[in-house]
Amino acid sequence: DNNHLQFPFFLYKDTTYFPLTSEMAEIVGVKAELDFESRTLKLLKTEPTLMNISDGWKKNERKDVITEEISDVQVLAYELEPQSLGEILKDAGILKNDETTDADTDAEANAAAEADAAVEDQADVNAEAIIEIPELSVREIDLAGLPVLIKEKIVYLPIKALTGENGLGWDVYFDPYTGIYISTEEGTPASSYWNKAQSSYNRGLVNYIMRYNGGYTENKAQELVFLFRNAARTYNIDEKILMAVAQKESTFNSNSRSSSGAYGMMQVMDSTGARYGLGPEQLLDAETSINFGAMYLSERIAAYGGDMIKGFSAYNQGSVSVNRGTHSTRYASKVVELKNNIDTFLTSNGFGLGN
């Protein structure tokens, strides 16, 4: 989903940066205030109040993030001094200094009930009492020479600077096949969020591509898997079907050109691309080719009520021949065979199917 975020995570100077938008601040439990004049960034630790990013924030299509670099920024982390509920009630004048509360040892519900009772009993005495906010502790966070980045007044910070005791106590785990995991909850390792089955499945797809096209490095093959999976989610089609078509059409070669006028990894005809405003050079771009192929193939399959054979045949030979019944099913059968080969490769080599 980072592919579509208006303010996505990205790498800068080999470091992952993340945006402190209002939604992200609620998710990670951090509020930020940047004073440009003093070059001071204040971070206040809060309780997370949001679980997921809203759909309204998903507006980007892999466009480059243009930011402004701000160096020599002093980063100050503020947080509430740890206090027991009993101490806070005493500070507020609800409990006397020689009184005790079971809030530190009993269940939170019982403590809250006792506090309510204490307030009612002393309503007259404390009618005008002011409950003061507990004091904040402050300390400086060392960014190790890394800059703060700004885009449209949104602050971007390096994740690694906020990890561990010297940061905000976050834990980070990176898996090259599924991405980065962040835990802001003390005692919960980021690796606990890692999906081992999905990681193994993605790794299997990477190995499959490299097996049939030796020109790809692991990183490049991994990027292709990401593109196939992203297009599959967008157009509601199995990524293994897209990979099977790409293997049949070009053996995963984005620079492939045919004598008949087909271009790119998914071998889209020049005339077909032109109807959608795409020229040959665009069709030779792997991402454009995969996305267009996924869209076009899903439309063909839907046009025939989910009939894969007719959909694959229409992709290869055109809808006219399929509608007339003069099409060959040889191409479609080969795509089905290759999709099954991918499944077999994944299971027989222990990568699994991501379940």
C-alpha positions as CSV (number, residue, x, y, z in Angstrom):
1,D,0.0,0.0,0.0
2,N,3.0,2.3,0.4
3,N,2.9,2.5,-3.4
4,H,-0.3,4.6,-3.3
5,L,0.3,6.8,-0.3
6,Q,0.2,10.5,-0.8
7,F,3.0,10.8,1.7
8,P,4.9,7.4,1.4
9,F,7.8,6.0,3.3
10,F,11.0,6.2,1.2
11,L,14.7,5.8,1.2
12,Y,17.0,8.8,1.5
13,K,20.7,8.4,2.1
14,D,20.2,4.7,2.5
15,T,17.8,5.4,5.4
16,T,14.1,4.9,5.6
17,Y,12.1,8.0,6.3
18,F,8.5,8.2,7.3
19,P,5.9,11.1,7.3
20,L,4.5,12.5,10.5
21,T,1.1,13.4,9.0
22,S,-1.9,13.9,11.3
23,E,-3.0,10.3,10.7
24,M,0.5,8.8,11.1
25,A,0.9,10.7,14.3
26,E,-2.2,9.0,15.6
27,I,-1.0,5.6,14.5
28,V,2.5,5.8,16.0
29,G,1.6,8.0,19.0
30,V,3.8,11.0,18.3
31,K,2.9,14.6,17.7
32,A,5.5,17.0,16.1
33,E,6.0,20.7,16.0
34,L,8.8,22.3,14.0
35,D,10.1,25.8,14.8
36,F,11.9,26.9,11.7
37,E,13.4,30.0,13.3
38,S,15.1,28.1,16.1
39,R,15.5,24.9,14.0
40,T,13.9,22.9,16.8
41,L,11.7,19.9,16.4
42,K,9.5,19.0,19.4
43,L,8.1,15.5,19.6
44,L,5.5,14.6,22.1
45,K,4.8,10.9,22.9
46,T,1.1,10.2,23.1
47,E,-1.1,7.1,23.1
48,P,-1.8,5.7,19.6
49,T,-5.5,6.3,18.7
50,L,-5.6,5.0,15.1
51,M,-4.9,1.6,13.6
52,N,-4.9,2.1,9.8
53,I,-4.5,4.8,7.2
54,S,-7.7,6.0,5.7
55,D,-8.5,5.4,2.0
56,G,-8.5,9.2,1.5
57,W,-4.7,9.2,2.1
58,K,-4.0,6.8,-0.7
59,K,-3.5,9.2,-3.6
60,N,0.0,8.7,-5.0
61,E,1.0,6.5,-7.9
62,R,4.7,5.9,-7.3
63,K,5.6,9.5,-8.0
64,D,8.9,10.8,-6.7
65,V,8.7,12.5,-3.3
66,I,10.2,16.0,-3.6
67,T,11.3,17.2,-0.1
68,E,13.3,20.0,1.4
69,E,16.3,19.1,3.5
70,I,16.7,20.8,6.8
71,S,20.0,20.2,8.5
72,D,21.2,20.9,12.1
73,V,17.8,20.5,13.6
74,Q,17.6,19.9,17.3
75,V,15.1,17.2,18.1
76,L,13.6,17.2,21.5
77,A,11.4,14.3,22.8
78,Y,8.8,15.1,25.4
79,E,6.8,12.6,27.5
80,L,4.8,12.4,30.6
81,E,6.7,11.6,33.8
82,P,5.6,8.1,34.9
83,Q,3.1,8.4,37.8
84,S,0.8,6.0,39.5
85,L,-2.9,6.8,39.4
86,G,-2.8,7.3,43.2
87,E,0.0,9.9,42.8
88,I,-2.0,11.8,40.1
89,L,-5.1,11.8,42.4
90,K,-3.1,13.2,45.2
91,D,-1.6,15.9,43.0
92,A,-5.1,16.8,42.0
93,G,-6.2,17.1,45.6
94,I,-8.7,14.2,45.3
95,L,-6.7,12.1,47.8
96,K,-4.9,13.3,50.9
97,N,-1.2,12.6,51.3
98,D,-1.8,10.1,54.1
99,E,-4.4,8.2,52.1
100,T,-3.7,5.3,49.9
101,T,-5.4,3.9,46.9
102,D,-5.4,0.3,45.5
103,A,-5.1,1.7,42.0
104,D,-1.5,0.6,41.8
105,T,-2.3,-3.0,42.5
106,D,-6.0,-3.6,41.7
107,A,-7.7,-3.7,38.4
108,E,-8.0,-0.5,36.5
109,A,-11.8,-0.6,36.7
110,N,-11.8,-0.8,40.5
111,A,-9.4,2.1,40.7
112,A,-11.6,4.3,38.5
113,A,-14.6,3.5,40.6
114,E,-12.8,4.5,43.8
115,A,-11.6,7.7,42.2
116,D,-15.2,8.6,41.2
117,A,-16.4,7.9,44.7
118,A,-13.7,10.0,46.2
119,V,-14.6,12.9,43.9
120,E,-18.3,12.7,44.9
121,D,-17.5,12.5,48.7
122,Q,-15.3,15.6,48.5
123,A,-17.3,17.6,45.9
124,D,-17.7,20.6,48.2
125,V,-14.1,20.7,49.3
126,N,-12.7,20.4,45.8
127,A,-15.3,22.2,43.8
128,E,-12.8,24.8,42.7
129,A,-9.7,22.5,42.6
130,I,-7.6,22.6,39.4
131,I,-6.1,19.3,38.1
132,E,-2.7,20.2,36.8
133,I,-1.1,18.3,33.9
134,P,1.7,16.1,35.1
135,E,5.2,17.4,34.3
136,L,6.9,16.5,31.0
137,S,10.4,15.1,30.8
138,V,12.5,16.3,27.8
139,R,15.6,14.9,26.2
140,E,17.4,15.4,23.0
141,I,17.4,12.8,20.2
142,D,20.6,12.4,18.1
143,L,19.8,12.1,14.4
144,A,23.4,11.1,13.8
145,G,23.9,13.7,11.1
146,L,20.8,12.8,9.2
147,P,18.6,15.8,8.2
148,V,14.9,16.4,8.8
149,L,12.9,16.5,5.6
150,I,9.9,18.6,4.8
151,K,7.2,18.2,2.1
152,E,4.1,20.5,2.1
153,K,4.7,21.2,5.9
154,I,4.8,17.5,6.6
155,V,7.8,16.5,8.6
156,Y,9.8,13.4,7.5
157,L,12.0,11.6,10.0
158,P,14.5,8.8,9.8
159,I,13.0,5.8,11.5
160,K,16.3,4.4,12.9
161,A,16.8,7.6,14.9
162,L,13.7,6.9,16.9
163,T,14.5,3.3,17.8
164,G,16.0,2.0,21.0
165,E,16.5,3.8,24.3
166,N,18.2,6.8,22.6
167,G,15.1,7.4,20.4
168,L,11.5,6.9,21.4
169,G,11.9,3.2,22.3
170,W,10.6,1.9,19.0
171,D,11.7,-1.4,17.5
172,V,12.1,-1.9,13.8
173,Y,12.4,-5.1,11.8
174,F,13.2,-5.3,8.0
175,D,12.4,-8.2,5.7
176,P,13.5,-7.8,2.1
177,Y,10.5,-9.7,0.8
178,T,7.7,-8.1,2.7
179,G,9.0,-4.7,3.9
180,I,9.6,-2.8,7.1
181,Y,7.8,-3.4,10.4
182,I,7.7,-0.9,13.3
183,S,6.6,-1.5,16.9
184,T,5.9,1.5,19.1
185,E,4.6,-0.6,21.9
186,E,7.2,-1.3,24.7
187,G,8.0,-5.0,25.0
188,T,6.5,-5.9,21.6
189,P,9.3,-6.7,19.1
190,A,8.6,-5.5,15.5
191,S,9.5,-9.0,14.3
192,S,6.3,-10.3,15.9
193,Y,4.3,-8.6,13.1
194,W,6.3,-10.3,10.4
195,N,4.3,-12.7,8.1
196,K,6.7,-15.6,7.6
197,A,4.4,-17.4,5.1
198,Q,4.0,-14.3,2.9
199,S,7.7,-13.6,3.0
200,S,8.5,-17.1,1.9
201,Y,5.9,-16.9,-0.9
202,N,7.4,-13.7,-2.2
203,R,10.9,-15.1,-2.1
204,G,9.7,-18.1,-4.1
205,L,8.3,-15.8,-6.8
206,V,11.6,-13.9,-6.9
207,N,13.5,-17.2,-7.4
208,Y,11.1,-18.3,-10.1
209,I,11.7,-15.2,-12.2
210,M,15.5,-15.6,-11.8
211,R,15.3,-19.2,-12.8
212,Y,13.7,-18.4,-16.1
213,N,15.5,-15.2,-16.8
214,G,19.1,-15.3,-15.6
215,G,19.6,-11.6,-16.5
216,Y,17.8,-10.5,-13.3
217,T,19.6,-9.8,-10.0
218,E,17.6,-10.7,-6.9
219,N,16.8,-7.0,-6.3
220,K,15.5,-6.6,-9.8
221,A,13.4,-9.7,-9.6
222,Q,12.1,-8.6,-6.3
223,E,11.0,-5.3,-7.8
224,L,9.2,-7.2,-10.5
225,V,7.4,-9.3,-7.9
226,F,6.3,-6.1,-6.2
227,L,5.0,-4.8,-9.6
228,F,3.1,-8.0,-10.4
229,R,1.5,-8.2,-6.9
230,N,0.6,-4.5,-6.9
231,A,-1.1,-4.8,-10.3
232,A,-2.8,-8.0,-9.2
233,R,-4.4,-6.2,-6.2
234,T,-5.4,-3.2,-8.3
235,Y,-7.2,-5.3,-11.0
236,N,-8.3,-8.2,-8.8
237,I,-6.4,-10.9,-10.6
238,D,-4.0,-13.6,-9.4
239,E,-0.4,-12.3,-9.7
240,K,0.7,-15.8,-10.7
241,I,-1.6,-15.5,-13.8
242,L,0.1,-12.2,-14.7
243,M,3.5,-13.8,-14.2
244,A,2.5,-16.7,-16.4
245,V,1.4,-14.3,-19.2
246,A,4.7,-12.4,-18.9
247,Q,6.7,-15.6,-19.0
248,K,4.8,-16.8,-22.1
249,E,5.0,-13.5,-23.9
250,S,8.5,-12.3,-23.1
251,T,10.2,-14.6,-20.6
252,F,10.0,-11.6,-18.2
253,N,11.9,-9.4,-20.6
254,S,10.7,-5.8,-20.5
255,N,12.6,-4.8,-23.6
256,S,11.0,-7.5,-25.8
257,R,9.7,-6.4,-29.2
258,S,8.0,-8.7,-31.7
259,S,7.9,-8.5,-35.5
260,S,4.2,-8.2,-35.3
261,G,4.4,-4.9,-33.4
262,A,4.0,-6.0,-29.8
263,Y,6.1,-4.3,-27.1
264,G,7.3,-5.0,-23.6
265,M,7.0,-7.6,-20.9
266,M,3.3,-8.3,-21.5
267,Q,3.7,-7.9,-25.3
268,V,1.0,-5.2,-25.9
269,M,0.4,-4.4,-29.5
270,D,1.4,-0.9,-30.5
271,S,-2.1,-0.2,-31.9
272,T,-3.7,-1.4,-28.6
273,G,-1.5,0.8,-26.5
274,A,-2.2,3.8,-28.8
275,R,-6.0,3.4,-28.1
276,Y,-5.1,4.0,-24.4
277,G,-2.7,6.8,-25.1
278,L,0.5,4.7,-24.7
279,G,3.4,4.8,-27.1
280,P,6.1,2.1,-27.7
281,E,8.5,3.6,-25.2
282,Q,5.9,3.6,-22.4
283,L,5.0,0.0,-23.2
284,L,8.7,-0.9,-22.8
285,D,8.5,0.2,-19.2
286,A,8.0,-2.8,-17.0
287,E,5.6,-1.2,-14.6
288,T,3.5,0.4,-17.4
289,S,3.4,-2.9,-19.3
290,I,2.5,-5.0,-16.2
291,N,-0.3,-2.6,-15.1
292,F,-1.7,-2.3,-18.6
293,G,-1.5,-6.1,-19.1
294,A,-3.3,-6.7,-15.8
295,M,-6.0,-4.2,-16.7
296,Y,-6.5,-5.5,-20.2
297,L,-6.5,-9.1,-19.2
298,S,-8.9,-8.6,-16.3
299,E,-11.3,-6.8,-18.6
300,R,-11.2,-9.7,-21.1
301,I,-11.8,-12.3,-18.4
302,A,-14.7,-10.2,-17.0
303,A,-16.2,-9.8,-20.5
304,Y,-16.6,-13.6,-20.7
305,G,-18.1,-14.0,-17.3
306,G,-14.9,-15.2,-15.7
307,D,-14.1,-17.8,-18.4
308,M,-10.3,-17.9,-18.2
309,I,-9.8,-19.7,-21.4
310,K,-11.8,-17.2,-23.4
311,G,-10.3,-14.3,-21.5
312,F,-6.7,-15.5,-22.2
313,S,-7.6,-16.2,-25.9
314,A,-9.1,-12.7,-26.3
315,Y,-5.9,-11.2,-24.8
316,N,-3.8,-13.0,-27.4
317,Q,-6.1,-13.1,-30.5
318,G,-8.6,-10.4,-29.9
319,S,-12.3,-10.5,-28.9
320,V,-13.6,-10.7,-32.4
321,S,-12.1,-14.2,-33.0
322,V,-13.4,-15.4,-29.6
323,N,-16.9,-14.0,-30.3
324,R,-16.9,-15.8,-33.6
325,G,-15.6,-19.0,-32.1
326,T,-12.7,-19.1,-34.5
327,H,-10.0,-18.7,-31.8
328,S,-7.4,-21.3,-30.8
329,T,-7.2,-22.3,-27.2
330,R,-3.5,-23.2,-27.5
331,Y,-2.3,-19.9,-26.0
332,A,-4.7,-20.1,-23.1
333,S,-3.7,-23.7,-22.3
334,K,-0.1,-22.6,-22.2
335,V,-0.8,-19.8,-19.7
336,V,-2.7,-22.2,-17.5
337,E,0.2,-24.6,-17.7
338,L,2.7,-22.0,-16.7
339,K,0.5,-20.8,-13.8
340,N,0.4,-24.4,-12.6
341,N,4.1,-24.6,-13.0
342,I,4.6,-21.6,-10.7
343,D,2.4,-23.2,-8.0
344,T,4.4,-26.5,-8.3
345,F,7.7,-24.6,-8.1
346,L,6.6,-22.8,-4.9
347,T,5.2,-25.9,-3.2
348,S,7.9,-28.4,-4.2
349,N,10.7,-26.0,-3.2
350,G,9.2,-25.3,0.2
351,F,8.2,-21.6,-0.5
352,G,4.5,-22.2,0.0
353,L,1.6,-20.3,-1.4
354,G,1.4,-17.5,1.2
355,N,-1.4,-19.0,3.2
